[in-house]
Amino acid sequence: MINTPNWPSLKNGDSGINVLALRCLLNYRNNNGALALTNNSFDPIVYAAVRDFQANNNLSVNGVVDSSTFLKLITDVSNGTINYAARAAQYLLSKFETLAIDGNAGRTTEFKTRAFNRRMEISGSGTVDPTTWKYLFGYASYPDFIYPSGYSLGQPVLTTGEFIHRDSIDLLARVIYGEASKPPSATPTNEQIGVAYAAHNRKANGSWGSTFVAVILANGAFDSMEGTNKPTQNPDLTSNKWKAALSAAQTYTTKANPIGTRMFCVKKDTYMNTGYTNKLTIGETDFYDGKP
């Protein structure tokens, strides 16, 4: 489980992305004020701006940005928001995901927010709400996965929604188990290694997220990981298919990449009449560069 963070305490002398986001929020609350965004330090100018904001909002005037000041500064940011608050959210998201920082919260910002919420195990609809702000400010990077008591790779889950509580090896093994055909033995096939590299290439691309968890659980990413009654929810742990899938997930980086830069995979001939970009067939799976 991901621990709920505390709001940070930002004060004179601090620096970093959190301070850049603070500058943006102060600009937003000051009718697009002109605090420079080329400077990420909490300097005397920011200190004075914080004190003015606190005085105007019936807060303790001490120049320290704590939880009470944050809660007055933040505002919801959703798809279509174009302002300094959107820029602040993008700065904070950039600690975790790759995205443009332009103050225009379009579909990419919404997508990255959803990925962040899912990875942090918090509910959300793609809107940066108070809870999301708190996690964005409270963490410097995605936390390491902490295995709960009794955790085991491949253990059954009741719904695909429970995948959020699994680690990257577990999820990658499930994707390989669900997307590739049955191997003849417990040794990974090129087809299985290809599925692993498809996920790997998406992670390297950054458009689906910067972690395997974000990439694999992104909306519409892998059919085998969405919906109900999927084999990936309850893999046969005694089967060669699972053993090979788990081995592929754990060792694929030591194997030759059989698919190059391709990022998509589907069951062979799923889109026979619609065409592919750079199609490659391995076993019972088609790999390609772009959606047909």
C-alpha positions in Angstrom: 0.0 0.0 0.0 1.1 3.6 -0.7 1.3 5.7 2.5 -0.7 8.9 2.5 1.9 11.8 2.5 1.8 14.9 4.6 1.6 18.3 3.0 5.2 19.6 2.8 6.2 22.8 4.5 7.8 25.2 2.1 9.7 28.1 3.5 12.3 30.7 2.7 15.5 29.1 1.3 13.8 26.0 -0.2 14.1 25.2 -3.9 13.0 22.7 -6.5 9.9 21.7 -8.5 7.6 22.1 -5.5 8.6 25.7 -5.3 8.1 26.2 -9.0 4.6 24.8 -8.6 4.1 27.2 -5.6 5.2 30.2 -7.8 2.6 29.1 -10.3 -0.2 28.9 -7.8 0.7 32.3 -6.3 0.5 33.7 -9.8 -2.8 32.0 -10.3 -4.2 33.5 -7.1 -2.8 36.9 -7.9 -4.6 37.4 -11.2 -1.7 35.9 -13.2 1.0 37.7 -11.3 4.5 37.8 -12.5 6.6 35.6 -10.2 9.4 34.3 -12.5 9.3 30.6 -13.4 13.0 30.6 -14.5 13.8 30.6 -10.8 12.9 27.6 -8.6 13.9 29.1 -5.3 11.8 30.3 -2.4 13.4 33.7 -2.3 12.4 37.0 -0.5 10.0 37.8 -3.4 8.2 34.5 -2.9 8.2 35.0 0.8 6.6 38.4 0.5 4.0 37.0 -1.9 3.1 34.2 0.5 2.7 36.6 3.4 0.4 38.8 1.3 -1.7 35.8 0.3 -1.9 34.6 3.9 -3.0 38.1 5.1 -5.7 38.3 2.4 -7.1 34.8 3.2 -7.3 35.0 7.0 -4.3 32.7 7.5 -1.5 32.9 10.0 1.0 35.4 8.4 4.3 33.6 8.8 5.6 33.2 5.2 5.6 29.4 5.6 3.4 27.4 3.2 1.8 24.6 5.2 -1.3 22.6 4.8 -3.7 25.5 5.6 -2.0 27.7 3.0 -1.9 24.9 0.4 -5.6 24.3 0.7 -6.3 27.9 0.0 -3.9 28.0 -3.0 -4.9 24.9 -4.9 -7.9 24.5 -7.2 -9.2 21.7 -9.4 -7.4 21.3 -12.7 -9.1 19.2 -15.4 -9.1 18.7 -19.1 -9.5 22.1 -20.7 -8.0 24.2 -17.8 -5.6 26.8 -19.2 -3.9 28.8 -16.4 -1.1 29.0 -13.9 -2.7 26.3 -11.8 -2.6 23.9 -14.7 1.1 24.8 -15.1 1.7 24.1 -11.4 0.0 20.6 -11.8 2.2 19.9 -14.8 5.4 20.8 -13.0 4.5 18.4 -10.2 3.4 15.6 -12.6 6.8 16.0 -14.3 8.4 14.4 -11.2 6.6 11.2 -12.1 5.6 11.3 -15.8 6.9 12.8 -19.0 4.7 15.6 -20.3 4.9 19.2 -21.7 4.7 22.0 -19.3 2.7 24.7 -21.0 -0.2 25.6 -18.7 -2.7 23.9 -21.0 -4.2 20.8 -19.2 -5.4 18.9 -22.2 -5.9 15.2 -22.8 -2.2 14.4 -22.1 -2.3 16.0 -18.7 -5.6 14.2 -17.9 -4.0 10.9 -19.0 -0.9 11.5 -16.9 -3.1 12.4 -13.9 -5.0 9.2 -14.3 -1.8 7.2 -14.5 -0.5 9.0 -11.4 -3.6 8.3 -9.4 -3.7 4.7 -10.4 0.0 4.2 -9.4 -0.5 6.0 -6.1 -3.7 3.9 -5.4 -6.0 6.9 -5.1 -9.3 7.4 -6.8 -9.6 10.0 -9.5 -11.2 10.9 -12.9 -8.2 12.7 -14.4 -8.8 15.8 -12.4 -6.1 17.2 -10.1 -8.3 17.5 -7.0 -7.1 18.2 -3.4 -6.1 14.6 -2.8 -4.1 14.5 -6.0 -2.4 17.8 -5.2 -1.4 16.4 -1.8 0.2 13.4 -3.3 1.9 15.4 -6.0 3.4 17.8 -3.5 4.1 15.1 -0.9 6.1 12.7 -3.0 9.4 13.4 -4.9 9.1 10.2 -7.1 7.0 7.1 -7.3 7.6 5.1 -4.1 9.0 1.6 -4.3 6.5 -1.2 -4.2 6.0 -2.7 -0.7 5.0 -6.3 -0.6 2.1 -6.8 1.7 2.0 -9.8 4.1 1.3 -13.0 2.2 2.1 -11.5 -1.2 2.8 -14.0 -4.0 3.3 -13.6 -7.7 0.3 -14.6 -9.8 -2.1 -15.0 -6.8 -5.8 -14.8 -7.8 -7.6 -11.5 -7.8 -11.4 -11.1 -7.9 -11.4 -8.2 -10.4 -9.0 -6.6 -12.8 -9.2 -3.5 -10.6 -7.1 -5.3 -8.0 -4.2 -5.3 -10.4 -3.2 -1.9 -9.0 -1.9 -3.7 -5.9 0.5 -5.9 -7.9 4.1 -5.1 -8.6 5.7 -4.7 -12.0 7.0 -8.3 -12.4 3.7 -9.7 -11.4 1.8 -7.5 -13.9 4.3 -8.1 -16.8 4.1 -11.8 -16.2 0.3 -11.6 -16.4 0.4 -9.5 -19.6 2.7 -12.1 -21.2 0.4 -14.9 -19.9 -2.6 -13.2 -21.4 -1.3 -11.9 -24.7 1.1 -14.7 -25.9 0.1 -18.2 -27.0 0.8 -21.3 -25.0 4.5 -22.3 -25.1 5.7 -25.9 -25.6 7.7 -25.8 -22.3 8.5 -23.6 -19.3 11.2 -21.9 -21.3 10.1 -18.4 -22.7 9.4 -18.2 -26.4 10.3 -15.3 -28.7 6.6 -14.5 -28.8 6.5 -14.1 -25.0 9.8 -12.1 -25.0 8.2 -9.9 -27.7 5.2 -9.1 -25.5 7.6 -8.2 -22.7 9.5 -5.8 -25.1 6.2 -4.3 -26.3 5.5 -3.2 -22.8 9.2 -2.2 -22.3 9.1 -0.1 -25.5 5.9 1.7 -24.3 7.6 2.5 -21.0 10.7 3.9 -22.9 8.4 6.0 -25.1 6.9 7.6 -22.0 3.5 8.4 -23.5 1.8 5.7 -21.4 3.8 6.4 -18.2 7.3 6.0 -16.8 6.7 2.7 -14.9 5.6 -0.7 -15.9 2.6 -0.4 -13.5 1.5 2.8 -15.3 2.1 1.4 -18.8 0.3 -2.0 -18.2 -2.7 -0.5 -16.3 -3.2 2.4 -18.7 -6.7 2.5 -20.1 -7.0 0.3 -23.2 -3.3 -0.8 -23.0 -3.8 -4.6 -23.0 -7.1 -6.4 -23.5 -6.0 -9.3 -21.3 -5.7 -6.9 -18.3 -9.2 -5.3 -18.6 -12.8 -6.5 -18.3 -14.1 -9.4 -16.3 -13.3 -13.2 -16.0 -9.9 -12.8 -17.6 -7.3 -15.6 -17.4 -4.8 -13.1 -16.1 -6.9 -12.8 -12.9 -6.3 -16.4 -11.9 -3.4 -17.8 -13.9 -2.6 -21.5 -13.6 0.6 -21.3 -11.6 1.4 -24.9 -12.3 1.3 -24.5 -16.1 4.2 -24.1 -18.4 2.5 -21.0 -19.8 2.7 -19.2 -16.4 6.1 -20.5 -15.6 7.4 -19.3 -19.0 5.6 -16.0 -18.7 7.1 -15.4 -15.2 10.5 -16.3 -16.5 10.2 -13.9 -19.4 9.1 -11.1 -17.1 12.1 -11.6 -14.9 14.8 -12.2 -17.6 13.6 -10.6 -20.9 16.3 -7.8 -20.7 18.9 -10.5 -20.9 17.3 -11.8 -24.2 17.6 -10.4 -27.7 14.8 -8.0 -28.6 12.8 -9.8 -31.3 10.5 -6.9 -32.1 12.7 -3.8 -32.4 10.8 -0.6 -31.5 7.3 -2.0 -32.0 5.0 -1.1 -29.1 1.7 -2.9 -29.9 0.7 -6.6 -29.9 -2.5 -8.4 -30.8 -3.6 -11.9 -31.5 -2.5 -12.9 -35.0 -4.7 -11.7 -37.8 -7.0 -9.8 -35.5 -7.0 -6.8 -37.9 -6.5 -8.7 -41.2 -8.2 -6.2 -43.5 -7.2 -2.9 -41.9 -3.5 -2.9 -42.4 -0.6 -2.4 -40.0 2.5 -0.2 -39.6 5.6 -2.3 -39.8 3.8 -5.5 -38.9 5.8 -8.5 -37.6 4.3 -11.9 -36.7 5.8 -14.1 -34.1 3.9 -17.3 -33.2 0.3 -16.4 -32.7 0.9 -12.7 -32.0 1.2 -9.7 -34.4 3.5 -6.8 -33.4 3.4 -3.4 -35.0 4.4 0.2 -34.6 1.1 2.0 -34.7 -2.6 1.2 -34.3 -4.1 0.0 -37.6 
